[in-house]
């Protein structure tokens, strides 16, 4: 992976930052994007001069965002090999309580923006390139209250599979990483709520939280030649929640009130 060039959206924190760190550790040159120039600059300073990281501060939903982002990578590093569509919105709720404003926000950030960025990036990608979507297990199975969020994450899977079929012959692999819940700034407010723990942690066979580093490591693997025949796949990084009927022993033994 030494010398390859990646774009990571939503790079200023959480999963995006973990993806950046995992990629630069493999010798990848990374252009990060996000709305906060201050946070991206802080990440650049923390990473230091031993790695090649730069950024473009931009709202991914802006009309000119795809061109700004891709041109930024080409102008800075001269090529483009990896695209990680990570930026997203954690705006969710039941369908009957989802307003048009909520729906539009999630569609714009999590589906329209990556679609447009992929379209721009494909102009510069060829043999050995890879595109990844950071989705969610909520796009794999039905979740009460998922609303627009689950809808868009499932839509990303459809886009990923279509691109895997369309561009595989050009040597461009496309895959979808589906984390279970990861504690970030987006989920912190819900993390310790009893309902949230019951419907996530107590249904996961592995007795620890999924971390941003878990996702970053999977992204780095999928971008590498070691995953050279992995294309069109939805890969859950979820401790087994999406494929088992596990219930934590303490939940099974709980007394109904």
N, C-alpha and C positions, 0 to 999 in steps of 0.2 A: 504493500500500500504506500510505500515511501514515494513521496512526490505527487501523489494524487491530490485532486482539489475537490473540496466539498462545500456545499451550501447547507447551513442548518438554520431553519427559521425558528423563531421563538427561543433564541439562543441565550437570553439574558439570565435565565434561572431555571431551576427544577430539572426536568427531563432534558430540555434543550442544552443546558449547560453540561449535563452529564454526557450527552452525545458529543459535544465539542471536545470535552476532555478525553473521552475514549478514542476519538479519531486522531487528535493531535498526538496522543501517546503512541500511535502506530505510524507516525510520520506524515500524516495527511495535513495538507494546508487547508485551513477552514475559513470561510467567510460566514460570519454569523449575522443574523438580522433580528431586529426587534424594534419596538417603539421607543425604548429608552436608551438614548446615546450614553447617558451617564453609567448605566448598568453594564452596557457592552464595553465601555472604556475601562471600567473597573475590572471586568473579566480579562480584558487584554493585558492590563497591567499586572494582574495576578498571575496569568500564565507566563509572562515574562518573555524575554528575547530568545529563549531556547526553542520555541515553537513558532510556527507561522500562523498567526491568527489576525484577521482584520474584520471589520464590520461595516454594515450599512444600516443606519437607523432609519426605519421606514415602517409605515403601517402596511401590512401585507394586503389589505383590502383596497389600497389606493390604486387608481387606474394605471399609474405608471410604475407600480411596485415591481412587477416581474422584470421589466426591462432594466430598472435600476439595480435590482439584486443580481441578475445574471451578468449584466455588464460590469458590475463591481467585481465579481469573481474573475471574469476574463481579463479585465484591465489590471487587476492586482496580481493574479497568479498565472494567467495565460491559457487556462484550459478549464474544463469542468467534467468531473468524473462521477460525483456523488451528489444526490439531492435528498435531503432529509426534511420532509414536510412535517414539522412538529407543532407549529403555532396552532392554537386552538382556543375554543371557548368552552367553559364548563357550565354553561347556562342550561339548566334542565328543569323539567317539571312535567306533570301530566299533560296530555294533549289538550284537554279541555281547559287547562289553565295557562296554556302557552299563547302569548300574544303575538301579533305579527312582528312587533319589534324584537322580541326574543327569538323568533324563528329566523328573521332576516339576519340577526347578528351571528347566529351559529352557522347558517348557510354561507354567509359571506366569508367568515374567518376560516371555517373548517372544510369547506367544499369548493366554493367558487375560487378562493385565493389559491389553494394548491393546484387546482385544475389549470388556472392561468399560468402559474409559475412552472408547472410541468411543461406546458405548451411552449414556453419561452426557452426553458432549459434544454429541451430535446433538440433544438437547433444546433447545439454545441456538443452533444453527447454521442458517443459511438461505442465501439467494441470495448468491453470491460467496464462499462458504466453501470451504475445502479441507482434506482430511485426507491425511496422508502417512505411509507406513511406511518406516522405514529398515531395509532388509533386507540381502541379500547375494547376490552371484552364486552362492553355494552353494545358494541356493533355486531357481536357474534350471537348473543342470546337476548331474549326479551327481558327487560328490566322495568318493573313498575316505576313510573316517574321519569323514565328515560326521555320521553318526548322528542324534541328536536335534536338533542344531543345523540341519542341512540340512532335516530334516523340518519343523521349525517355520517356517523361512524360506519354504519352499514353501507352508505353511499360511497364512502372512500374505498371499501372493499371492492365494490363493483368497478370503480375507476381503476384500481390497482390491477384487477384481473384483466380488464380490457387492455390496459397498457402492456401487461405481460405478454398478451397474445399479439398485440400490434407491433411491438418493438423488440421482441425477443430475437428475431432474425437479424437485427442490427447489433446484437450483442449487448443490449440494454436490459438488465434484469429489474423487475419491479416487485416489491414485496410489502407486506403490511405487518407491523408489529403491534400486538394487542396487549397492553399492560392491564393488569387489574389495578385497583386503586393504589396510587403512589402519593405519599405525603409531600405536597408541594404547597406553594402559596395559593394555588387554586382550590385545594381540597382541605386545607388546614382548618377552616371554620367548621367543617363537618366531622372531622376525624374522630373525635371522642364522643360523639352522639351515640346513644345506645342503639338506635335504629341502624345507623351506619355500620357499627361494629357487628351487629347481628347479621346484616345482609352482605357483609364482605369478609371480615376477619374470621368469623365463626363458621364460614363455609369453605375456608381454604385449608387444604390438607397440610401444607408446610406451615409450621408455627413461627412465622416471622413475617414482617411487612415486605412487600415488593418495594425496592429502592430505585431511585433514578439511575443509579449505577448499573443495576440489572438491565435496564433498558438501553443504556449507553453501550454496554458490552455486547448486547445482541445486535445493535445497529452497526457497530464496528465489525462484527463477524459477517453480517450480511453484505457489507460493503467490500469485503475482502475476496480474494480469489479462492479462498477455502470454501466459500459459498457459491462458487462459480456455476453450479447447476441448480441453484435454488431460485425459482422464478414463479411468480403468480401465487405465492403462499401467504396465508394468514397464520402468523406464528404468535401464539399466546404466551406471554411471560407473566404467568398468573398463579403459580404454585399449585395448579390443578383445579382451580375453581370452575373452569368452563367445561371440564370433561368428567367430573366426578359428582357423586351425590353425597359428598362428605358433609357431615355436621359435627362440629366440635363436641367432645364428650360432655363438657360443662353445659352446652346448649341442649343436648339430648336429655340430660339429667335435670334440667331446670323444671321447677314446679310452676304450673300455670296458675295465674292469679284470677 
